[in-house]
Amino acid sequence: MGAKFAPSLANIFMAKWEEDVVYAAARPEIVLWARYIDDILLLWRGDHGSLESFMSHLNDNQVGINLTYEASTSNINFLDLEIFVQNNSLQTKTHFKQTDRNGFIPVDSCHHPSWLKSVPRSQILRIRRNCSNVGDFKEQAKILKNRFVDKGYSENHIQEEIERISTIDRATLTREKVKTIVSVIRKASLNVLISWLAPIIWDGIYNLKTLNEQHKDTRIGLFVFAVKKYVRFLGPFLETAERFFMVGHNVTYYVFTDNVKNVSKPKMGEGRNLQLHEVSADKRWQDVSMRRMEILTAMTKERMPNEIDYLVCSDVDMVFNDHMGVEILGDRFATIHPGYFLADPQGFTYERRPISAAYIPYGEGDFYYMAALYGGKVEEIYKLSTACHNGIKEDKKKNIEAVWQEESHLNRYLVYNKPTKVLSPEYIWDTNLPNGDLIKRKRFLAVHKNHAEVRN
């Protein structure tokens, strides 16, 4: 693609286009949209006419993107895979292009013998990994064997490799690939830059003096719910916020509670004010949790655009323990869950039931984000809360509830609308968790409590 940075630039461009056009369309027919640079795999739950209409919509753009496509109800090629339907399930095997030529290095080339010996093995392993049926593997392995023999490799050696690899359970090979990916992701949570070029905010990677100057006139809101027994946490929350949260900046606290008259207002700094909003409390804590998205949608549409520029959304059963300032602000920011920042992504507690609007399939997702701290520009939080609220309503129509209520819908949204900043576990921590030695500054702490008692 020319210059070294061209693939990265193309990926950034296409990711932005997908966010604005593809994911914004929220078409229910899209089962899967997967892209590798400029190759796209789309699983479409609909007829050919609706697919054709959708593709015409995508190609009707001002940025010069023109998608050509092949559609089939039985088989399709994507990268080096042929994906086909067999016995009502998706199967795969290696796709050999018609223009494919025997480009393997001859056995008499000046490479190290061990390297030459490993080339057939790696190619046969690739075939085994790609072929979901053993019969397809054996057939395609014959093609490989003939190509290697043409290049001077020992036919007996190639056949021995084929027979040895054919005994390996394919699931073992695919798990090995997943482990490699998992290792990269686990390390990524300790990095300062993510694959989509968003920063992970850790202490020391920013110049606070410069950021404070840039945001000297920025208006910041802090949105929090304190209903039923959770009102007991509001006092310490506000008191510690005045000590550590956005100190020196204009802050409006938006507190929603069912007990306004018993809220004690702490001493406020200059440019900081408290708004108390009366709200009824639902009987179940799960409904209280999900109700926040409904109110957040209304507030970010009608009131907040005139009062603030950025909004931070938080749980109330927390206390500020160290500096939390404008370094967190961005179009969309979310916080890595402290219990999962080193976890295997296969173990993330995403909503895994396809029937739910919060569904995230295995293999999708970067981090597990905690709904106790997220935010962004007001207009971006309106988009986020609207999507989450609509998802909650869709689930209610089906008489189901996402596994972690609003947090499940939040994670679903952020899988396909990447945060522009990711906050490290410094910004949410629980002192009962392991690996605390990796977290040098614990800025926002969970209050220890009896969850059953508080939620009852």
N, C-alpha and C positions, 0 to 999 in steps of 0.2 A: 504493500500500500504506500510505497514511497518512503517518506521520512519515518524514523523510528517511532515518533509519537503519534503517527497517523491512526493506528488502530485504537489507541486510547482516546484520541479526540473523536473518532467516529463513534466509539462506544458511549462517550459522554453525550454527544449530539443525539444519538438514537434513544438513549435512556430518557432524556428530557422530552423528546418527541413522544415516546411511549407514555410517559406520565401525563402529558397534556392532551393526547389524542386517544390512545388505546385504553388506558386504565380509567381515564375520565369518562369514557363512554359507558363503562360499567355494564357491558352487554352480558345478560345472563347466559347466552349461548356459549360464551368462552369458558371452556373447561380448563384449557391450558394454553398459555402464551409463553413460549420459551425462545430466546434469541441468542445466537452466538455471532457477534459482530453484525453481519448482514444476512445471515440465514435464520429463518424463523420457522418454528414448529407450532402450529395452531390446531388444537382439538376443538371442533365446533359442534355443539349440540343443536343442530338445526338443519333446514333443507338447503339445497344448493342456491336457491334464489335469495335467501336471507344472507348467505355467505357472500354472494356476489355483490349484494347491496352494501354490506359492511366493507368489503375491499374497495368498492368505488368511493365510499366515504373516506377511507384512509388515504386514497390517492388524490382526493380533492384537497390539496394543501398548497401552501405558498412557499414551502421550503425546498421543493424540488425532489421530494421522495416519491419514487414510483415503484410500487411493489408488484412484481409478477408472481403468479402462484400456480401450483398444481393442486388439484383437489381429488380425493378418492375416498370411497367408503370401504376399501379393502386393503390397500397398501400405499405407502408413501416413503420417499427417501429423504433422510435428514442427516447431513454431514456424512459420516461413514456408516450409517445404519440404514437398513431397510426395515421399516416398521409395518407389520401386517396383522390382519385379523385372522385368528384361527381358533375354532371352537369357542367363539364369543369372548375371546380374550386377546390382548395385544401381545404379539411375539416380535422378536427382533433377530436379525442376522446381519452380517457385514455386507455393505453395499459396495460393489465394485463398479466404478464408472466405465462406460463404454470406451472412453479414451485412455483408460488405465493401461500402463505399460510395465514391463518387468524391470523395475528400477533398482532391484536389490544389488548390493555391492558384490562383485565376483569374489569367490573364495580365495583366489590367488592375489588379491590386492594387498598392499603393504600395511595392513592393519594388524593389531595384536591378535594372536590366535584365540585368546579367550573372548575378545570382543566379537570376532567373527562367529564363534560358537554360540554366543548369546543372541545374535540377531534372529536366527530361526525361532529360538525359544520365545523371545518377546513377541514375535509376530503370531505365533501359534496361540500364545496366551491371549492376545488381543482378539483373535477369532473366537476362542472359547468364551471369553467374556461377552462378546457381542451376540453370540448365538444362544438363544433361549432353548432351542431344541438340539439334542445331541446329534440327530440325523443331519441337520444343517451344518453343524460343526464338522462332522466327518467329511461331508461333501466339499465344504470350503477348504478344509485342511488339505485335501487332495490337490486343489488348485495351487495352494501355497507350496506344497511339496514339489510339484512339477516346475514351478518357477525357480525354486532354490536349486533343484537338480540341474536346470538349464544354466545356472550360474556356477556349476562345478561343485556344489555341496554334496556330501555323502547322502545317498538315498536312505541307507540303513539308519544313519544318525537322525535324519529328519523323521523317519517313520517311528523310531524309538521315542522321540520327543512327542509326537502326536499321540502315541499310545499312552505315554505317561500322563500327559496333560488331560487326555480324555477321561481319566479316572478321577480328576479333581472336581469336586462339587462346585458348580458355577457360582453358587451363592457365596462360597468362601472367597472367590476372586473378586466379586463385586463388593463384598464387605471390606476387603483390603483397600480398595479404591476409596470407599467411604471413610475409612479410618484416616487415610492421608488427608482428605478434605477436612475432616473433623479437627485434626491436629492443627491445620492452618487456621481454621476459624477460632479455635481456643487461643492460639497465639495472638490472633487479630484483636481479641478483646483487651490485650495488654499493649497494643500498638497505639500510635497517635494519629494514624490515617487509615481510612477504610478503602476498600476497593473502588467505591464510587466517589472517592476523593473528598469525603466529609471527614472532619477532624474528630477524634475521640478526645474529650477534654480531660486532661490530667493536670495536676499542679505543675507549674513550671513551663508549660508550652505556650503561654500567652503573656503579653505585656499589659498588665492591668492598668497602668497609668495611661497608656495610649487608648485602651478601650474605654476607660472612664471619660476621657476627653471626647471621644467619638459619640458617646451616649449621654453627654451632659444634659441634653434637653429631652431625652427619651422618657416617655411615660410608660410605666410598667404596672401591670395588674397581677394580683395573686388571688386565685380563685380557690375557695375551700368550702366543703360541706361539713357542718357540725350539728347533727341531729340525734335525738334520743340520748343514749348514754355517751355518745361521742363528744357531746358538748363539754365534757370534763377535760378534754385535751386542748380545748381552744385557748385557754389562758396561757399555758406554757408555750403553745405554738406561736401566738402573737408576740409574747414577751421576747422569745428567742429570735423571732424574725426581726424585731426592731434592733437587735444587737448584731445580727449577722447577714440578713437578707438585703441585698441591693443598698447597702448603707451609702448615704450621700446622694441617692437618686429619688426621683418622684415615684412614689408607690401608692397605689390604691388597693386596699384589701377588700375583696368581694366575699363576704361571709354569708352563707346561707344556713339558717338555723330555724328550728321550731321553738326556740326558747329565747327570743330576742331580749326580753326584759331582764333576764338574768345574766346577760353577757357583760363582763366588766371590760371597759375600754382601757388598754394600757397607755402609758405615756408615749405619745407619738413624736417623732422627729419632724423637722421642717420639711414641708413638701410631701408629707405622708398622711393619708386619711383612711378611715375605716367606714365602709358601707355595710350595714346589716340588712339582710333581706329575709323576710319571713317566708318559710316554706313548710308545707305539711310533711310529716314523716310517714313513709310507708311502713307497713308492718314487718316485712321481711328485709333483712339487711341487703340481700341481693337486689331487691327492687330499689332500695335507696342508692345503691352503687350505680345502677343503670339509669336512674332518674337524673343523675348529674349530667349525662349527655344531653338529655332533653332540655334542661335549663341552660346548659352551656351553649347549645345551638341558638336558643332564643336571645341570650345576652350578647353573643358575638355578632349577631345579625342586627339587633336593634339599638343597643345601648353602648356597648364597649367601643365601637369604631369612633365614637365622638369623644371618648374619655382617655383611651390608652392606645399605645402603639404595639406593645407586646403583652402577651398573657402567659403567666405561669400557673399551671394547674397542679394542685397538691392534695395529698391526704392530710387530715387534721391530726391523726394519731402519730405525729412526728415532732421532733424538736430540732431546731438549727443548732449546730454544735461548732461551726467554723464558717469562715467566709463563703458566701455564695453570691456572686455578683454578675455583672453584665457579660462576663466571659461565656455564659451559657446561652446568651440570646442568639437567635438565628431564625430563619423562616420557619423551620420545624425542628424541634429538638426533643429527644427522648432519652431516658436513662436506662442503662443496662441493669437488669435485675441482679442484685448482689448474690442471690442464691444460684444463679445460672451463668455467671460470667466466665467460668471455666468448664462449663458442662458440655457434654456431647449434644449437638443440635437435635439428634434423634430423640433425646429425652426432654426437649422443651415441652412445656405443658400448653402448647397451642391447642386450639379447638381442631380435632382431627376428624370430626364427623362431616362428611360432604353435605349433609342436609342443612347444616347451619350456615348462615351468612358470614360467620367468623371463620369458616373452614380454611385451614392452611395445610396443603399436602406435604407429606414427607419429602425432604429435599429442597423445600422452599424455606426462606427466612434466614436472617443473618445473626440476629441476637434476639433474646427474649427481653422485652422492655416491660418495666414496671409502671403501672398506672398511677403510682404515688407521686411521680414528678415528670411532667412533660409540658410542652408549650410551644410558643412561636408567635409570629405576627398574628394579629387578630383575625385577618381574613383567612389565614391558613388554618387556624384553629376552628373557624366556622366550617370550612370544608371538611376537616377531620371529624368534628363532632356531628355534623350532618350525616356523613357516611356511617359513623358508628351508631347513631340514633336510628337511622333507616334500617341498619342491619339488625338491631335489637327488635324493631317492630316486625321485620320479616320473620324472625325466629318466633316471636310471640304468636303470629298467625299460624305457625306450624306447631304451636304448643310445645316448643322446646326452648332451652336456655343454654347459652354458650357456657363452657366449663368454668371460665373465670369472668363471666359477665362482661362488663365494659372493657376490662383489660384484654379479653380475647378479641374483641372487635378492634381495639386500639392496635394490637399486634398485627391483625389482618391488614388494617389500613397502612401500617408502616412497612409491611413487606413490599407493597406495590407503590408506595409513595415514600421513598427513602428520606429519613431525617437528614437535614443539612448540617446538623451537629449531633453527635452522640455523647452523652455524659457518662463518664466512667463511674464505677461503683463508689468513688469518693463522694458522689452526690446523693447516694442512698446507701445506708449501711445498717446492718443489724449486728450488734456486738456478740450475739450468740452464734454467728456464722464462722466457719473455718476460713483460713487464708487471709485473716485480717492483717497479717504482716505485709501483704502486698499493697495494702491501702494505707498510704502515709497520712492522708488528711481525711478524716471522717466528718463530712460537712453537715449531713442531714441524717439523723438517727431515728430508727423505729423505736417507739415507746413499748417497753415490755408490758404485756397485759394478758389477761385471760380472755382470749378471743370469744369463747362461747358465752361468757358472762356479759361482755360488752355488746355483743350482737343480739343477745336475747331481748 
